[in-house]
Amino acid sequence: MLIIGIDGATFKIIKKHLKALPNFERLMAEGSHRSLKLDMKPLSAVVWCSMFTGKPPEEHGHWDFVVDGKLQSRRDIEADFIWERLEAEGYEVKALNIPFVYPPYNYNCEHTPLNFGLSLELDELEEDRKQLLAKCREILQNPPDLFIVVFDQLDKVQHFHWGEPVVLEWYERMDQVVGELAEYDEKMIILSDHGFRERVEGGEGGYAPPGAGPKQLKGDHDDEAILITRNVRYPIRRITDVYYAIQEEIRR
Ligand SMILES: [Zn+2]
């Protein structure tokens, strides 16, 4: 089974530009898709953690990348993740670049993203994306029972370039990524942790990526994530259902 996370991906862009995104169009037509309305704060740390622990933030207790000035790590989270759970049942699982902590978390594989995942410039983000895709290819030469990867670059592109043509170029790049990776497994989930919208000046702007500093922010998170599934029968209606869907589908 394959889980492809795209941090910050929104159907607002995808559905408007399906002709430029043939793999999204095909995968949405082949399987099923829906918006996932968040019932929690649209922050990457919180949402990816809830997805892969099956617990709402009130239970997993992981509210941000930094708490009381301390960068949070896996050890600060008192909950089991899906990869640990399934490995204990004998499945081979790899998780790559999951941004619920910084730098993004890996399980049973090693990867250090460019600039430890703190890249903000477009050329750096593109290099980071390419390196991550190369790592996916390497892992998928011998596919584990479950492979989870999150591409986190689009989030930053949208924060700094929302409304610019380069955003659609990045969706086209992600379209190629999902098209290529989808070849590796029939059972698949593509999803994001939140959507995006124009940043409202003076409004809540609390979702700047780590390391953003004083750079101008044009986009901000919204509370509609994307969900595209293929050969997944378990109904996913909320973020925490993702954990149970993976568990049930792997056992089938
Ligand atoms: Zn995010």
Residues whose N, C-alpha, C, O or C-beta is under 5 A from the ligand:
A	BS01	ZN	D7 G8 S44 D155 D193
